[in-house]
Amino acid sequence: MADNRNGNAQMANGTGGANAYSINLENFSTRLKALYSHWNKHKSDYWGSADVLAIATPPASEDLRYLKSSALNIWLLGYEFPETVMVFMKKQIQFLCSQKKASLLGMVKRSAKDAVGADVVIHVKAKTDDGVELMDAIFNAVRSQSNVDSGDGPIVGSIARETPEGRLLETWADRLQNSGFQLSDVTNGLSELFAVKDQEEIMNVKKAAVKDVAYSFNEDEEEEERPKVKAEANGTEALPSKTTLRSDNQEISKEELRRQHQAELARQKNEETGRRLAGGGSGAGDNRASAKTTTDLIAYKNVNDLLPPRDLMIQIDQKNEAVLFPIYGSMVPFHVATIRTVSSQQDTNRNCYIRIIFNVPGTPFNPHDTNSLKHQGAIYLKEVSFRSKDPRHIGEVVGAIKTLRRQVMARESERAERATLVTQEKLQLAGNRFKPIKLHDLWIRPVFGGRGRKIPGTLEAHLNGFRFATSRPEERVDIMFGNIKHAFFQPAEKEMITLVHFHLHNHIMVGNKKTKDVQFYVEVMDVVQTLGGGKRSAYDPDEIEEEQRERARKNKINMDFQSFVNRVNDLWGQPKFNGLDLEFDQPLRDLGFHGVPHKASAFIVPTSSCLVELIETPFLVVTLGEIEIVNLERVGLGQKNFDMTIVFKDFKKDVLRIDSIPSSSLDSIKEWLDTTDIKYYESRLNLNWRQILKTITDDPQSFIDDGGWEFLNLEASDSESENSEESDQGYEPSDMEVDSVTEDEDSDSESLVESEDEEEEDSEEDSEEEKGKTWAELEREATNADREKGDDSDSEEERKRRKGKTFGKSRGPPSGGFPKRTKLR
């Protein structure tokens, strides 16, 4: 609510006896309409089926607190009205207040009548009056209007959680309790009403530089005091700083105000999460099938199709994607997809060995698919080895099998990816009446596959989507307007590129790459190399001319992109696109911070609706509306960095970790989160979020009963030592954490074929450990067999030596943890 105070409250210019305050009537009318509209639309859902709203604001206090009644005053009228009762009915709005407040409230009578058709009735209470007669007059008006409307007894809604303070409110609460009305709580209705921001509030959030001033009436003074601010050196009046805010004649620090707002956000968030969990909405994640099925693997349909046998040597049939092995004097074909790994080794006698390990369905790492289930009684070959005196031939065979396997796996993977795509509508090309909006000489990320030289292309805006195409006919991408979730424009400021970026609802294929993020960019600076290699003077005419040329090029590119973005925004502003709610968003660099969202450090920047990083790959796009809470971890004295954990509303989705954020950015990040109404917590340790979310989804009722997310609130705990045991259970060292599974790949610039190469290397490492036995393992088995035959007289020293050798060869440590294996390239 702090964001609205400065916009609603306007100081009158009059002096002397003139009223020092005035109400922004335009804002009052707009928000009064919003109040009545929300009340009528969600009467039974959030407003407790109330026919009448009775809001009583307590006296001013020096205690720091966040009251719904005060928030409604400031949101609707621009000021806090202590010791005031407001009663909203369908045809009337009644106020019970002092003379000074009545003189200000009198100006809203006409606006209220025009906005919602309600007459404003003001009951002025003298200082010596207890107000009982005026309260009875309000109750009579409630009864009479209720009888006219429905004939039933009215339901009066109030803020049940606010304890009445002061003589006036205690009398009001007592009279209301004994009035015979049915009472209900409207706290949830006010929370939902305040959660919806109008255009002014949205602009304040975007600028993230809101100047807040809270005003309240002081009944003990003859004249209300205006907020005092220090004058600038030039004599002009300075704007009030957000560091100190005036409320009830006291100074509130920025941190204290933020703490109040966060406390209210915590309550709202726990209520929202409780409703979602109670409704079974713990997660709406994609229920992707874990088992991958393949088509029938048929190398040869007929025995006559086999290659003519040459010698009893391994043969590779590229056309039929098969490998023929000599087994017991016959050439036996195997489809290359059945091969898991192939490797070679040479011994001291110059004998070369080739070893092939096959995929065996039904084993832990190879579940049954539809093909293997058809032949449940089949016997599978697990491993085969061959010896040769020709190392050159063995090398050629191993290379040919790996190449063929890589090609087949890439094709099958692409086919599987395309099978999961959502069908898109067809692009409607612009005709003669509407020329497409174009942007030329762009590069695309992720890049198209293939080994040829990359070439730029043109982005065109047509009737219902974009089309990017290069001079090659196979390099073309269509992006439908209806599939765009977020659109970003980022001009080159301190970066080397200017870009437009689209984050999509559903995946599309760019070449043979499946992606949700597509980016088009231009490098604003030419890569040049200075001949001579020495340093050049800053006054060198050539240096100055080069800088001017680069600056002019950057400005021209930024202007071209800006023109394209403006024209597309005008296109999206047409009535037929209103339901898509599309507009190019621009990152706010002033709010950015450095962090590690994936593997490398990057500059992460908020926008009005997202948190993004669009320069380094893989890209980062987080929708703020999908965030449940944010936990700032490893926060403490002496820490140079901290981590940010983003928990999504979909609890089935892994959390997002942004590591190694400089501690100097902590305060600005907390301010940004608070401004965008995101609840954040702080912890001194990293938490095991997979276990936490599993506990919540397994027993949501216990999570709600135990206070929701408040278990993360360090201020609520009595001491750190009392909760150390619980913290340790949720803590997992950062180097032992399981990596979160994200939709992004390690690099958007890699093709599917290149990624399959890495998968094969991983597969080979896994297979060596899981499927086949290494030469050392076979040797150890023979040694163990000899020992069982009688060689059990080994000395203690020999056993220790053997044990150390075994651990030295083992891939995993002897403890229970299994850190990642280092890949050798």
Beta strands, then each sheet from edge to edge (+ up, - down):
strand 1: 9-11
strand 2: 21-23
strand 3: 52-57
strand 4: 84-88
strand 5: 92-97
strand 6: 119-124
strand 7: 155-158
strand 8: 182-185
strand 9: 244-247
strand 10: 250-253
strand 11: 315-317
strand 12: 322-327
strand 13: 330-335
strand 14: 339-346
strand 15: 352-358
strand 16: 383-388
strand 17: 437-445
strand 18: 457-461
strand 19: 465-469
strand 20: 476-480
strand 21: 484-490
strand 22: 497-510
strand 23: 513-523
strand 24: 584-585
strand 25: 593-595
strand 26: 602-606
strand 27: 610-613
strand 28: 620-623
strand 29: 627-633
strand 30: 641-648
strand 31: 656-662
strand 32: 680-682
sheet 1: 1+ 2-
sheet 2: 6+ 5+ 4- 3+ 7+ 8+
sheet 3: 9+ 10-
sheet 4: 11+ 12- 13+
sheet 5: 14+ 15- 16+
sheet 6: 20+ 19- 18+ 17- 23+ 22- 21+ 24+
sheet 7: 25+ 26- 27+ 28-
sheet 8: 31+ 30- 29+ 32+
end
